Amino acid sequence: MPNIAGRSRALPSVRDARRGIGDDVSVRYVSRAPAPPLDGLIDDLYYLEGVPPYARLLLPAAPAPLLIVNLGAPFLIRAATDGDSAEYADGCAVATPTRAWKFGYPTPTRSVGVHFKPWGLAPFLPMPAAELCDRPATIARIWGRPAVAELRRRLASADTPHEMLRLFEEDLARRTRVVDGLEIVRQVSSAIAQNGGSMPISDLGMGTRASSTYLAKRFKDVVGVTPKRLARSYRFTFTVLAIDVAAPIDWGEVAAGAGYFDQAHFIHEFREFTGLTPTQYVEVRRRFLREHPAHALEGWLLPAD
């Protein structure tokens, strides 16, 4: 699940979860928060191994760039801009998405990945983040085929998932580059996150003394989307994740509480960010909770079968 909370930790921490039915452990998910200075760019690194709960999963748009290094069989992605699924053997990276995309896991699957802060992917890219918005790129395109082959070899030969994540963190630290405008983007993005996307962008930009044109350009290069689009993503994601799908839902009340103009506007945002109606979203969330209670991947990911 994308980590969108925007955490900052002084020391690494690790979470190791195993989820299955009875004694049949189907998925192992290990999460590690990085040490400084990577904690300013990354929420966490993770290791995923096992049989996914569904062959295909729907990933709604969220303010969370993602990078996956694949260590198993190729997986499939159908991005918002594509009609057909594309195969990714070495892994992929995607900047802040604006539409949902579908992810087809192999069975079993094995990978390591990174949940970035909205601005965090840019220091690892050779191109503007906007080029990867809704367009997942292979890891080979980003770092080169020989470098990726060596990285995958080293990760695959690690003795434990924890050692694998340590090696991956060291590799990422070596790849970090300076990005123009990163600090101003981080400052505004953090303010957007803190108020859940509800404050006008003009108010946020006043403290930076930067023009709206400059800010929008830097955001496109660093985050992949404009400040306004990022704020919309935060507001929608925070609103939806706060919904208790086990209880009756008054959608008009939800929309008004989140500051949407009306319920119709909220429903339009729902379709744009998830590809589902609110009713359909609740149905698939309830299905996941019913069929795989307390699963390590439950939360933002949805069954797409």
N, C-alpha and C positions, 0 to 999 in steps of 0.2 A: 504494500500500500504506500502511496506517496506520503511523505512526511511533510505536512504543510504548516506545522505549528511555528517554525522558526525558532529553534532552540540555540542556546549558546552554553557550552560546557567547558570548564577549565581542564578537566582530565577525561581520558577515554573511559567509556562505560560499555558494557557488553550485555546483550540480551540474547538468550539461547532458548528458542521455543520449538517444541516438537508437537505436532498435531496429527491426530488420526482417529481411528475408531477402535476402542478397546486397546489391545496390545499391538495393533497394526499401525505403526507410525508411518504416516504417508508423506509428511513434509517436515523438513528441518529448516528453520529460519533463524539465523544468527545475525544480530544487529550490533554495530559498534559505532559509537560517536568518536570522531577524530580529535586528536590533540591540536592545540594551536600550532601554526596559524590556519590550518585547514578548517578548523571549526567555524571560522568566519565565512566560509564558502559552502560548507557541507553540513547537512543535518545528521546524516548517518551513512555508513557503508553497511552492506548486508550480504549474507550468503544464503542461497536458496537451493535446496536439494530435495528431490523426491517426486511424488506423483501429485500433480496439481489437483485441486478440487473439481475443476472443469477443464475440458480440452481447450475451450476458448473463453477468454475473460474480456469484459468491457471496462476500459479505463476512462472514466469521465475526465474532462479537462479540469486542471487544477494548477495553481501557481507553484509548480514543482518540476523543474527540469530533471531528467533522468538519464543515467548512463548504465548500460548493462554489458558486462563482458561474459559472453556465453562459453561454457565449458562442456556442454553436452551436444546433443543433436540440434540442428538448426530450428529456430522458431519462426513463426509467421506473424506479420503485422499488417493490418489493414488500416492505414492512416486516413484522416479525414479528407485529404486531398486526392486519395486514390480509390478507384473502384475495385481493384483486385488486391489480394494479399501478396506481400513480398516476403521472400525468405531471407533470414539473417543468420549467418553461420557463426561469425566471430562476435556478434553483439551489435548494439546500436546506441545512439545518443539522440535525445530529442529535447529541444528547448521548450519553454513554457507553451503548452498546447492551448489552442482555442476551441478545439472540438474533441469529442470522444474518439478513441481508437481501440481497435480490437486486437487482442494479443493471443496467439495460438501457441500454447506450451507443447513441447514434445513430452513423451511419457517414457521414462522419467526425465526430469529436467535437472540441470545443474548450472548455476551461474553465480557471479558476484555483481553487485551493482552499487550505485551511489544515488542517494536522494539529495539533490542540491537545494540550496536556498535560491530564490529567483534569479539572483545575479551570479550564482556560484559556478555555473558551467562555463561562462565566457573565458576565464583564464586558462581553460584547457582546450580551447578551440582555435583553429587556424583561420576561421571565417566568422563573420557576424552571426550572432545567435539567431537573427531573423531567418537565416537560410535553413535553420533546422526547426523552425516553428511549424508544427503539423507535418514535418517532413523528416522522419527518422533517418539518420545517416549511419552507415556502417562504421565500426570502430577503425577499420582499415583506412577509410576515407579521412578520418580525423588525425590518426597518429601514424599511418603508414603500415603496410602489410608486414614487413619484417619486424618492426617494433611490437606490433600486436601479437604476432606469432610467438615471440619471445616472452611477452607478458603472460599469455595464456599457458605457455609451457611451465613457467615458474609458478603460477598460481595452481595449476593442476598437480604439480609435484609436492605441494605443501602437505605436511602431515595432518593438520587439523584445520577446520574452518577459521579458527581464531588466528592461526599463523597465516592463513591465506589473506585474511583481512588486514593483518599487520603489513604484509608484503605489498598489498594493493595500496594501502595508505602511503607507504614510502614511495611507491612509484608515482602516485598522484602528486606528492610533494615535489618531486623532481620535475614534473611537467608544468607546474604553475608558471604563468607568465604575467607580466604587467599589462593591464588593460586600461586604456584611456577612459576617464570618467567613471571608473568603477566605484569610487567612494561616494560620489554624489548620487549614483543610482542605488547604492546600498542604503544610504541615508533616507532617501525618499521611499524606497521599497519597504524598509523597516517601519516607517511611519504608516504606510498603507496597511501593513500587516497588523500593526498594533491597534488600529481603529477598525479593522475588519472591512476595509474598503469603503467605509461610509463617509469619510471626509472629502470635500471637493479637492480635486487635484491642484487647483489654483492656490488653495490655502497651503497645501503641502510644499509647493514649489517656491513660495515666497521666502522661506528661510534659507534657500540655497542661493538666492540672488542670480539664478540662471534663467535664461529665457525659456519659454515653453517649447520653442522650436529646438533649442539645443537639448533640452531634457528629453524630448520625444525621440530625437536622433540617438542619443546615448542609450536610452532604454531599448530601442530596436536593436542596437548593436550588442548590448550586454544581456538583456532579458529576453529579447525576441519580440516583445510587444510593447505598446505604448503604456505610460503610467495609468491612463484611464482604463485600458483593457485589463491590466493587472489588478486594478481596484475592483473591477467587475468580477474577476475570477475569485478574488478573496471573499468578496461579499457573498457570492453564490455558494462557494465551497463551505464557508463557515456556517451559512444558513442551513444547508442540506445536512451537513454532518451533525448538527444539533437536533435534527428531527428524530424523535423516538418512533420508529416504524412499528413498534409493537402496540402502540396506543392509537386511538382515533386521532385523525389529523384534520384540522381546519386550515385549508390552504390559504384562504383569505387572511386569516390571522397570521399565518407564517409570513406571507408576503408583506403585510403591513408592518409586522414586527421587524422585518429586515430592511424596511425603508423603500420598498419597491412602489412605483407609482400606483399600480393596481395589480390585481391577480393576473390579468391577461399579460402584463409585462413580465411577471414572474414565470408564468408558464412558457413564454417565448424564450426566456433565459434558460429554462430547464431543457427545452428541446435543443437549444444551441450548444449547451455545455455537455449534455449527456446523450442526445439523440433519442431520449425517452420523454414521455409525458410524466408528470408527477405520479399518477396512478401506476404506470408501468414500473417506474423506479421503485416504488414501495413494494410492488409484487416481487421483483427480482431480489431486493434486499431481504425480504422476508423468506424467500426461497433459500438464499445462502445461509441465513441464520438457522433455518429449520433443518436443512440437510447437512450443514457443517458447523454446528455450534462451537463457539470459542476457537475457530480456526485462526491460524497465524496470519493468513492473508485476508481475513474478513475486515471490512471497513469501507474502503473506497472502491475497491475492485468489485465487479458485478459479474454474475454468470451471463455468458452471451450465447450459450447453446440453445 
